[in-house]
Amino acid sequence: MHKLSVIVPCYNEQEVLMEFYGQVKDVLNSIDELDYELLFIDDGSKDETLNILRELAKEDKQVRYISFSRNFGKEAAMFAGLENASGDMAAVMDADLQHPPGTLIEMYKALNEEDFDMCATRRITRKGEPALRSFFARSFYKFINKMSDIEIVDGAQDFCMMKRPVIDSILLLKENNRFTKGIYGWIGFKKKWIEHENVERTLGETKWSFWGLMKYSLEGIVGFSTLPLMASSMFGIVFCFIAFLLIIFVCVKTIFFGEVVQGYPTLMCTISLIGGIILLSVGVLGQYIAKIYLEVKKRPIYLVREKK
């Protein structure tokens, strides 16, 4: 008999938590010869999420929870879930019901009947999502796949199921600056992708702001590509070459033709352009140095306030 650990990161999910619990229990109970646990990770919620989890854990022995000392973010919550999962398989899914619980059955079959190591979902549409957000999301996937040596699938979600070797491999990667979609691609293993339409949230509010998603995308770019650093170096080489040609042009024009080179506006535009590129390059370098600074501190990825 297999044991499945269903890991559920939660942050202010009081409106949807009981509905989620009921639907997931129905799905898991329908799978023959399966032992399971529901492992909820309370990521420093400020509503009644933790109290609801306490009650569920009292009433249902298959429910466990870990409560963080503060909000450490979804990446830390997923890592904590995998680190504390007791099953020989684990599934990661959100509590907002945008990850259809019924998909767990198809994932389970893929791992046990089709010999896949991991099964994950990807959205094939972004129906219901703001147009600007969809545009930037698609652009991000195109951009990072051109920059990175690993493939990050467009529309990939955190909703997935994996076997114990995959879990153990992810746990070996203990960096604080985590980008799980990139980690899934980096570790390899045999994966199956399940495509589905976008499911809109019916209860509660999304915890991802546009700025939050932008910062998350930067984590992915910096964490899985050094191309921005190479681009900064290439900018430097190109502008050094242009400057060398301009020096020759000015010298030739002054010595052989006796013309005084004019062009104050052109000079100011050139200085502004080069100054902007220098600041951009320094900023790119600063992003990588900042990540190094955070990593060398070796702070824990999360801190636990309460668990059961």
ABEGO torsion letter per residue (X at the ends): XBBBBBBBBBBGAAAAAAAAAAAAAAAAAABBGBBBBBBBBBBGBABAAAAAAAAAAAABAABBBBBBABBAEAAAAAAAAAAABABABBBBBBAAGABBAAAAAAAAAAAAAAGBABBBBBBABABGBBAAAAAAAAAAAAAAAAABABBBBBGBBABBBBBAAAAAAAAABABABBBAAAAAAAAEEBBBBBBBBBBBBABEBBABBAAAAAAAAAAAAAAABAAAAAAAAAAAAAAAAAAAAAAAAAAAAAAAAGBBBBGAAAAAAAAAAAAAAAAAAAAAAAAAAAAAAAAAAGBBABBBABBX
